[in-house]
Amino acid sequence: MIGADYDAQHWFREKNDKFWPGQEFGLEIDQILHQQRSKYQDVLVFK
């Protein structure tokens, strides 16, 4: 799996089994400041 998401418990998680099998990067979100999706990227700015 390759991808990133955030959930209702205020956690942003990024996982890439191809390059880092068994590892996941996570950040706790205090507040979402900006969210935008374009044809080429997802932008999530948070504190």
N, CA, C and O atoms as a Tripos MOL2 file, in Angstrom:
@<TRIPOS>MOLECULE
protein
  188   187    47     0     0
PROTEIN
NO_CHARGES

@<TRIPOS>ATOM
      1 N           0.8440   -1.1840    0.0000 N.3       1 MET1
      2 CA          0.0000    0.0000    0.0000 C.3       1 MET1
      3 C           0.8880    1.2450    0.0000 C.2       1 MET1
      4 O           1.8720    1.3240    0.7350 O.2       1 MET1
      5 N           0.5300    2.1870   -0.8140 N.am      2 ILE2
      6 CA          1.1990    3.4850   -0.8410 C.3       2 ILE2
      7 C           0.1130    4.5370   -0.6870 C.2       2 ILE2
      8 O          -0.8590    4.5370   -1.4430 O.2       2 ILE2
      9 N           0.2640    5.4270    0.2740 N.am      3 GLY3
     10 CA         -0.7380    6.4670    0.4210 C.3       3 GLY3
     11 C          -0.6850    7.1550    1.7610 C.2       3 GLY3
     12 O           0.1220    6.8300    2.6330 O.2       3 GLY3
     13 N          -1.5830    8.1260    1.8930 N.am      4 ALA4
     14 CA         -1.6810    8.9030    3.1200 C.3       4 ALA4
     15 C          -3.1520    9.1610    3.4020 C.2       4 ALA4
     16 O          -3.9670    9.2360    2.4820 O.2       4 ALA4
     17 N          -3.4820    9.2950    4.6730 N.am      5 ASP5
     18 CA         -4.8480    9.6250    5.0500 C.3       5 ASP5
     19 C          -4.8420   10.2770    6.4250 C.2       5 ASP5
     20 O          -3.8270   10.2930    7.1210 O.2       5 ASP5
     21 N          -5.9940   10.8100    6.7960 N.am      6 TYR6
     22 CA         -6.1590   11.3010    8.1570 C.3       6 TYR6
     23 C          -7.5330   10.8700    8.6320 C.2       6 TYR6
     24 O          -8.4510   10.7160    7.8260 O.2       6 TYR6
     25 N          -7.6830   10.6750    9.9320 N.am      7 ASP7
     26 CA         -8.9210   10.1220   10.4620 C.3       7 ASP7
     27 C          -9.5800   11.0620   11.4720 C.2       7 ASP7
     28 O          -9.0530   12.1270   11.7910 O.2       7 ASP7
     29 N         -10.7340   10.6430   11.9620 N.am      8 ALA8
     30 CA        -11.5180   11.4590   12.8940 C.3       8 ALA8
     31 C         -10.8300   11.6170   14.2490 C.2       8 ALA8
     32 O         -11.1810   12.5190   15.0100 O.2       8 ALA8
     33 N          -9.8640   10.7640   14.5650 N.am      9 GLN9
     34 CA         -9.1340   10.8660   15.8260 C.3       9 GLN9
     35 C          -7.9560   11.8360   15.7100 C.2       9 GLN9
     36 O          -7.1110   11.8940   16.6030 O.2       9 GLN9
     37 N          -7.9010   12.5870   14.6270 N.am     10 HIS10
     38 CA         -6.8950   13.6410   14.4310 C.3      10 HIS10
     39 C          -5.4800   13.0980   14.2500 C.2      10 HIS10
     40 O          -4.5320   13.6040   14.8500 O.2      10 HIS10
     41 N          -5.3470   12.0820   13.4310 N.am     11 TRP11
     42 CA         -4.0340   11.5340   13.0970 C.3      11 TRP11
     43 C          -3.8550   11.5110   11.5940 C.2      11 TRP11
     44 O          -4.7380   11.0540   10.8680 O.2      11 TRP11
     45 N          -2.7080   12.0050   11.1130 N.am     12 PHE12
     46 CA         -2.3040   11.9060    9.7140 C.3      12 PHE12
     47 C          -1.3350   10.7420    9.6250 C.2      12 PHE12
     48 O          -0.3710   10.6730   10.3870 O.2      12 PHE12
     49 N          -1.5870    9.8230    8.6930 N.am     13 ARG13
     50 CA         -0.7250    8.6500    8.5470 C.3      13 ARG13
     51 C          -0.2880    8.4940    7.0960 C.2      13 ARG13
     52 O          -1.0730    8.6920    6.1690 O.2      13 ARG13
     53 N           0.9670    8.1400    6.9220 N.am     14 GLU14
     54 CA          1.5190    7.8900    5.5940 C.3      14 GLU14
     55 C           2.1940    6.5220    5.6160 C.2      14 GLU14
     56 O           3.0080    6.2270    6.4900 O.2      14 GLU14
     57 N           1.8370    5.6960    4.6340 N.am     15 LYS15
     58 CA          2.3550    4.3340    4.5970 C.3      15 LYS15
     59 C           2.8180    4.0110    3.1820 C.2      15 LYS15
     60 O           2.1440    4.3530    2.2100 O.2      15 LYS15
     61 N           3.9770    3.3480    3.0660 N.am     16 ASN16
     62 CA          4.5150    2.9580    1.7730 C.3      16 ASN16
     63 C           5.2220    1.6140    1.9440 C.2      16 ASN16
     64 O           6.4010    1.5640    2.2940 O.2      16 ASN16
     65 N           4.4920    0.5270    1.6950 N.am     17 ASP17
     66 CA          5.0480   -0.8160    1.8710 C.3      17 ASP17
     67 C           6.1080   -1.1600    0.8300 C.2      17 ASP17
     68 O           6.9330   -2.0460    1.0570 O.2      17 ASP17
     69 N           6.0950   -0.4740   -0.2990 N.am     18 LYS18
     70 CA          7.0740   -0.7610   -1.3520 C.3      18 LYS18
     71 C           8.4850   -0.3520   -0.9210 C.2      18 LYS18
     72 O           9.4320   -1.1190   -1.0980 O.2      18 LYS18
     73 N           8.6290    0.8360   -0.3640 N.am     19 PHE19
     74 CA          9.9440    1.3450    0.0130 C.3      19 PHE19
     75 C          10.2770    1.1300    1.4880 C.2      19 PHE19
     76 O          11.4460    0.9640    1.8350 O.2      19 PHE19
     77 N           9.2640    1.1320    2.3620 N.am     20 TRP20
     78 CA          9.4820    0.9820    3.8060 C.3      20 TRP20
     79 C           8.5040   -0.0490    4.3630 C.2      20 TRP20
     80 O           7.5780    0.3180    5.0860 O.2      20 TRP20
     81 N           8.6850   -1.3200    4.0450 N.am     21 PRO21
     82 CA          7.7460   -2.3400    4.5210 C.3      21 PRO21
     83 C           7.7060   -2.4040    6.0470 C.2      21 PRO21
     84 O           8.7380   -2.3900    6.7180 O.2      21 PRO21
     85 N           6.4950   -2.4750    6.5670 N.am     22 GLY22
     86 CA          6.3080   -2.5800    8.0030 C.3      22 GLY22
     87 C           6.4210   -1.2820    8.7660 C.2      22 GLY22
     88 O           6.3620   -1.2890    9.9960 O.2      22 GLY22
     89 N           6.5820   -0.1600    8.0720 N.am     23 GLN23
     90 CA          6.7100    1.1310    8.7440 C.3      23 GLN23
     91 C           5.5740    2.0610    8.3340 C.2      23 GLN23
     92 O           5.0690    1.9900    7.2140 O.2      23 GLN23
     93 N           5.1870    2.9240    9.2470 N.am     24 GLU24
     94 CA          4.1520    3.9250    8.9990 C.3      24 GLU24
     95 C           4.5620    5.2110    9.7030 C.2      24 GLU24
     96 O           5.0620    5.1740   10.8270 O.2      24 GLU24
     97 N           4.3520    6.3410    9.0490 N.am     25 PHE25
     98 CA          4.6840    7.6550    9.5910 C.3      25 PHE25
     99 C           3.3870    8.2970   10.0590 C.2      25 PHE25
    100 O           2.4210    8.3360    9.2970 O.2      25 PHE25
    101 N           3.3330    8.7990   11.2810 N.am     26 GLY26
    102 CA          2.1170    9.4020   11.8020 C.3      26 GLY26
    103 C           2.3710   10.7090   12.5310 C.2      26 GLY26
    104 O           3.3630   10.8540   13.2460 O.2      26 GLY26
    105 N           1.4610   11.6630   12.3430 N.am     27 LEU27
    106 CA          1.5070   12.9520   13.0360 C.3      27 LEU27
    107 C           0.1330   13.2340   13.6290 C.2      27 LEU27
    108 O          -0.8890   13.0010   12.9850 O.2      27 LEU27
    109 N           0.1150   13.7350   14.8530 N.am     28 GLU28
    110 CA         -1.1500   14.1220   15.4720 C.3      28 GLU28
    111 C          -1.5440   15.5110   14.9760 C.2      28 GLU28
    112 O          -0.7310   16.4350   14.9750 O.2      28 GLU28
    113 N          -2.8020   15.6470   14.5530 N.am     29 ILE29
    114 CA         -3.3140   16.9080   14.0110 C.3      29 ILE29
    115 C          -4.0670   17.6540   15.1050 C.2      29 ILE29
    116 O          -4.9710   17.1030   15.7320 O.2      29 ILE29
    117 N          -3.6920   18.9020   15.3300 N.am     30 ASP30
    118 CA         -4.4130   19.7590   16.2630 C.3      30 ASP30
    119 C          -5.5450   20.4860   15.5380 C.2      30 ASP30
    120 O          -6.6650   20.5690   16.0420 O.2      30 ASP30
    121 N          -5.2390   21.0110   14.3500 N.am     31 GLN31
    122 CA         -6.2200   21.7910   13.5910 C.3      31 GLN31
    123 C          -5.8570   21.7360   12.1080 C.2      31 GLN31
    124 O          -4.6860   21.8680   11.7520 O.2      31 GLN31
    125 N          -6.8480   21.5440   11.2470 N.am     32 ILE32
    126 CA         -6.6300   21.5970    9.8000 C.3      32 ILE32
    127 C          -6.7860   23.0460    9.3650 C.2      32 ILE32
    128 O          -7.8440   23.6470    9.5510 O.2      32 ILE32
    129 N          -5.7310   23.6060    8.7860 N.am     33 LEU33
    130 CA         -5.7290   25.0080    8.3730 C.3      33 LEU33
    131 C          -6.1660   25.1850    6.9240 C.2      33 LEU33
    132 O          -6.7950   26.1860    6.5830 O.2      33 LEU33
    133 N          -5.8330   24.2100    6.0640 N.am     34 HIS34
    134 CA         -6.1970   24.3020    4.6450 C.3      34 HIS34
    135 C          -6.1920   22.9070    4.0450 C.2      34 HIS34
    136 O          -5.3310   22.0880    4.3650 O.2      34 HIS34
    137 N          -7.1650   22.6380    3.1640 N.am     35 GLN35
    138 CA         -7.2120   21.3670    2.4520 C.3      35 GLN35
    139 C          -7.6520   21.6360    1.0250 C.2      35 GLN35
    140 O          -8.6360   22.3380    0.7940 O.2      35 GLN35
    141 N          -6.9180   21.0730    0.0600 N.am     36 GLN36
    142 CA         -7.2200   21.3070   -1.3510 C.3      36 GLN36
    143 C          -6.7330   20.1110   -2.1620 C.2      36 GLN36
    144 O          -5.7010   19.5220   -1.8420 O.2      36 GLN36
    145 N          -7.4670   19.7550   -3.2030 N.am     37 ARG37
    146 CA         -7.0720   18.6670   -4.0880 C.3      37 ARG37
    147 C          -7.0750   19.1770   -5.5230 C.2      37 ARG37
    148 O          -8.0400   19.7940   -5.9750 O.2      37 ARG37
    149 N          -5.9880   18.9110   -6.2280 N.am     38 SER38
    150 CA         -5.9070   19.2610   -7.6430 C.3      38 SER38
    151 C          -5.7760   17.9660   -8.4480 C.2      38 SER38
    152 O          -5.8340   16.8660   -7.8970 O.2      38 SER38
    153 N          -5.6020   18.1160   -9.7290 N.am     39 LYS39
    154 CA         -5.4360   16.9570  -10.5950 C.3      39 LYS39
    155 C          -4.1690   16.1720  -10.2410 C.2      39 LYS39
    156 O          -4.1140   14.9610  -10.4570 O.2      39 LYS39
    157 N          -3.1660   16.8380   -9.7080 N.am     40 TYR40
    158 CA         -1.8580   16.2230   -9.4910 C.3      40 TYR40
    159 C          -1.4620   16.0010   -8.0350 C.2      40 TYR40
    160 O          -0.5360   15.2350   -7.7670 O.2      40 TYR40
    161 N          -2.1410   16.6530   -7.0860 N.am     41 GLN41
    162 CA         -1.6970   16.5250   -5.6980 C.3      41 GLN41
    163 C          -2.8250   16.8050   -4.7100 C.2      41 GLN41
    164 O          -3.8330   17.4270   -5.0460 O.2      41 GLN41
    165 N          -2.6270   16.3300   -3.4900 N.am     42 ASP42
    166 CA         -3.4780   16.6630   -2.3520 C.3      42 ASP42
    167 C          -2.6550   17.5600   -1.4350 C.2      42 ASP42
    168 O          -1.4960   17.2680   -1.1440 O.2      42 ASP42
    169 N          -3.2650   18.6570   -0.9820 N.am     43 VAL43
    170 CA         -2.5850   19.5750   -0.0740 C.3      43 VAL43
    171 C          -3.3520   19.5790    1.2420 C.2      43 VAL43
    172 O          -4.5560   19.8330    1.2670 O.2      43 VAL43
    173 N          -2.6560   19.3000    2.3240 N.am     44 LEU44
    174 CA         -3.2410   19.3270    3.6580 C.3      44 LEU44
    175 C          -2.2700   20.0820    4.5550 C.2      44 LEU44
    176 O          -1.1600   19.6190    4.8180 O.2      44 LEU44
    177 N          -2.7030   21.2570    5.0220 N.am     45 VAL45
    178 CA         -1.8840   22.0780    5.9150 C.3      45 VAL45
    179 C          -2.5310   22.0040    7.2920 C.2      45 VAL45
    180 O          -3.7040   22.3360    7.4620 O.2      45 VAL45
    181 N          -1.7580   21.5690    8.2570 N.am     46 PHE46
    182 CA         -2.3230   21.4230    9.6010 C.3      46 PHE46
    183 C          -1.3280   21.8470   10.6570 C.2      46 PHE46
    184 O          -0.1300   21.9870   10.4100 O.2      46 PHE46
    185 N          -1.8770   22.0470   11.8540 N.am     47 LYS47
    186 CA         -1.0750   22.4570   13.0160 C.3      47 LYS47
    187 C          -1.0850   21.3160   14.0070 C.2      47 LYS47
    188 O          -0.4760   21.4180   15.0720 O.2      47 LYS47
@<TRIPOS>BOND
     1     1     2 1
     2     2     3 1
     3     3     4 2
     4     3     5 am
     5     5     6 1
     6     6     7 1
     7     7     8 2
     8     7     9 am
     9     9    10 1
    10    10    11 1
    11    11    12 2
    12    11    13 am
    13    13    14 1
    14    14    15 1
    15    15    16 2
    16    15    17 am
    17    17    18 1
    18    18    19 1
    19    19    20 2
    20    19    21 am
    21    21    22 1
    22    22    23 1
    23    23    24 2
    24    23    25 am
    25    25    26 1
    26    26    27 1
    27    27    28 2
    28    27    29 am
    29    29    30 1
    30    30    31 1
    31    31    32 2
    32    31    33 am
    33    33    34 1
    34    34    35 1
    35    35    36 2
    36    35    37 am
    37    37    38 1
    38    38    39 1
    39    39    40 2
    40    39    41 am
    41    41    42 1
    42    42    43 1
    43    43    44 2
    44    43    45 am
    45    45    46 1
    46    46    47 1
    47    47    48 2
    48    47    49 am
    49    49    50 1
    50    50    51 1
    51    51    52 2
    52    51    53 am
    53    53    54 1
    54    54    55 1
    55    55    56 2
    56    55    57 am
    57    57    58 1
    58    58    59 1
    59    59    60 2
    60    59    61 am
    61    61    62 1
    62    62    63 1
    63    63    64 2
    64    63    65 am
    65    65    66 1
    66    66    67 1
    67    67    68 2
    68    67    69 am
    69    69    70 1
    70    70    71 1
    71    71    72 2
    72    71    73 am
    73    73    74 1
    74    74    75 1
    75    75    76 2
    76    75    77 am
    77    77    78 1
    78    78    79 1
    79    79    80 2
    80    79    81 am
    81    81    82 1
    82    82    83 1
    83    83    84 2
    84    83    85 am
    85    85    86 1
    86    86    87 1
    87    87    88 2
    88    87    89 am
    89    89    90 1
    90    90    91 1
    91    91    92 2
    92    91    93 am
    93    93    94 1
    94    94    95 1
    95    95    96 2
    96    95    97 am
    97    97    98 1
    98    98    99 1
    99    99   100 2
   100    99   101 am
   101   101   102 1
   102   102   103 1
   103   103   104 2
   104   103   105 am
   105   105   106 1
   106   106   107 1
   107   107   108 2
   108   107   109 am
   109   109   110 1
   110   110   111 1
   111   111   112 2
   112   111   113 am
   113   113   114 1
   114   114   115 1
   115   115   116 2
   116   115   117 am
   117   117   118 1
   118   118   119 1
   119   119   120 2
   120   119   121 am
   121   121   122 1
   122   122   123 1
   123   123   124 2
   124   123   125 am
   125   125   126 1
   126   126   127 1
   127   127   128 2
   128   127   129 am
   129   129   130 1
   130   130   131 1
   131   131   132 2
   132   131   133 am
   133   133   134 1
   134   134   135 1
   135   135   136 2
   136   135   137 am
   137   137   138 1
   138   138   139 1
   139   139   140 2
   140   139   141 am
   141   141   142 1
   142   142   143 1
   143   143   144 2
   144   143   145 am
   145   145   146 1
   146   146   147 1
   147   147   148 2
   148   147   149 am
   149   149   150 1
   150   150   151 1
   151   151   152 2
   152   151   153 am
   153   153   154 1
   154   154   155 1
   155   155   156 2
   156   155   157 am
   157   157   158 1
   158   158   159 1
   159   159   160 2
   160   159   161 am
   161   161   162 1
   162   162   163 1
   163   163   164 2
   164   163   165 am
   165   165   166 1
   166   166   167 1
   167   167   168 2
   168   167   169 am
   169   169   170 1
   170   170   171 1
   171   171   172 2
   172   171   173 am
   173   173   174 1
   174   174   175 1
   175   175   176 2
   176   175   177 am
   177   177   178 1
   178   178   179 1
   179   179   180 2
   180   179   181 am
   181   181   182 1
   182   182   183 1
   183   183   184 2
   184   183   185 am
   185   185   186 1
   186   186   187 1
   187   187   188 2
@<TRIPOS>SUBSTRUCTURE
     1 MET1         2 RESIDUE 1 A MET
     2 ILE2         6 RESIDUE 1 A ILE
     3 GLY3        10 RESIDUE 1 A GLY
     4 ALA4        14 RESIDUE 1 A ALA
     5 ASP5        18 RESIDUE 1 A ASP
     6 TYR6        22 RESIDUE 1 A TYR
     7 ASP7        26 RESIDUE 1 A ASP
     8 ALA8        30 RESIDUE 1 A ALA
     9 GLN9        34 RESIDUE 1 A GLN
    10 HIS10       38 RESIDUE 1 A HIS
    11 TRP11       42 RESIDUE 1 A TRP
    12 PHE12       46 RESIDUE 1 A PHE
    13 ARG13       50 RESIDUE 1 A ARG
    14 GLU14       54 RESIDUE 1 A GLU
    15 LYS15       58 RESIDUE 1 A LYS
    16 ASN16       62 RESIDUE 1 A ASN
    17 ASP17       66 RESIDUE 1 A ASP
    18 LYS18       70 RESIDUE 1 A LYS
    19 PHE19       74 RESIDUE 1 A PHE
    20 TRP20       78 RESIDUE 1 A TRP
    21 PRO21       82 RESIDUE 1 A PRO
    22 GLY22       86 RESIDUE 1 A GLY
    23 GLN23       90 RESIDUE 1 A GLN
    24 GLU24       94 RESIDUE 1 A GLU
    25 PHE25       98 RESIDUE 1 A PHE
    26 GLY26      102 RESIDUE 1 A GLY
    27 LEU27      106 RESIDUE 1 A LEU
    28 GLU28      110 RESIDUE 1 A GLU
    29 ILE29      114 RESIDUE 1 A ILE
    30 ASP30      118 RESIDUE 1 A ASP
    31 GLN31      122 RESIDUE 1 A GLN
    32 ILE32      126 RESIDUE 1 A ILE
    33 LEU33      130 RESIDUE 1 A LEU
    34 HIS34      134 RESIDUE 1 A HIS
    35 GLN35      138 RESIDUE 1 A GLN
    36 GLN36      142 RESIDUE 1 A GLN
    37 ARG37      146 RESIDUE 1 A ARG
    38 SER38      150 RESIDUE 1 A SER
    39 LYS39      154 RESIDUE 1 A LYS
    40 TYR40      158 RESIDUE 1 A TYR
    41 GLN41      162 RESIDUE 1 A GLN
    42 ASP42      166 RESIDUE 1 A ASP
    43 VAL43      170 RESIDUE 1 A VAL
    44 LEU44      174 RESIDUE 1 A LEU
    45 VAL45      178 RESIDUE 1 A VAL
    46 PHE46      182 RESIDUE 1 A PHE
    47 LYS47      186 RESIDUE 1 A LYS
